Amino acid sequence: MNDALSSATDVLVLDRSGNVGIRNTSPDKMLTLGTNNDTSNPAYIRLKGHNTLEGNIYKTADYGIYMDTNSNNQGIRIDGGKLVLGMTGNVGIGTISPQDKLHVYDGDIGIENSSGKRYRLIAEASGGFTIRDQNAAAGRLYINTSGYVGIGTSPTSHKLEVDGNVKAKAYSSDYIALYNIGSGSYTAGTWYDFTDRTTIANYGYGNGMYIFRIYDDTFGGGGGNYFINYLSEPFWFENTASNATRGMEFTISGVAMGHAANGFPSNKIRIRLLENYGGVPHDFQWSPGGSNLTLDQTSGKRVYIYLHKWGGT
């Protein structure tokens, strides 16, 4: 068949093998469109229907195959929406409205290297997220709906739970509470309340190993020579009543951190937990163990006690 307006040029060919050529006189496949190196009439398919919407498939000069549509919100769908190329460049698998560069709905993503090692990224029905080692048939990383992260285990009650040993070059902990010892005169050997067991329990970090860190800046309030000290002491905290009195003593010795001391400072700071039955508060108390102190919360006359959680359950 030929186009009568184009000097008998064949535009549609059906050869004896059953191959069909459009603008190709020697089709080598069941359907061949256009010819090589034809820049004026590249292969082009236009699909019409459903009002005035159109879809196009065509070959370009840069060796690519293009698919586009004049719909502003539909993009290109394959197999009823199992694969969608959105107008914004987003790709959807299982969704007709992809919200990201790759949006997979109701399915997992598999990643495999050339050696056959395969992982799956899973959006759990519960709302969590899992990275699963398919070769070992084991979950490696979990994130639940509360934002808790588990490595080798599904997290339950902590921001990070690890099934195994953890190696780190450093450990950093923000303080849970800061107790700013108020202005006043404090007698050496006398104990003063600054918090209690119930208050610490109500912070919600559970039983375990805690640390009191003391900022001792008392050289101008009777604490000794010119120094600022940063002291710390770990202790086990458990929200259980006891009739035992437990004490910790923070002894300052040697050259203090922060300033060069003129000698060895003489002051001590002590902390104890006083616990009794019979309705008596279970108090944490501090004491200026070495000398009397006069504090007004200015430089040289101040004591801060920080509370950190270290670990344990």
Secondary structure by P-SEA (a helix, b strand, c coil): ccccccccccccccccccbbbcccccccccccccccccccccbbbbbbccccbbbbbbcccccbbbbbbccccccccccccccccccccbbbccccccccccccccbbbbbbcccccccccccccccbbbbcccccccccbbbccccbbbcccccccccccccbbbbbcccccccccccccccccccccbbbbcccaaaaaaccccccbbbbbbbcccccccccccbbbbbbbbbbbbccccccccccccccccccccccccccccbbbbbbbbbbcccccccbbbbcccbbbbbccccccbbbbbbbbcccc
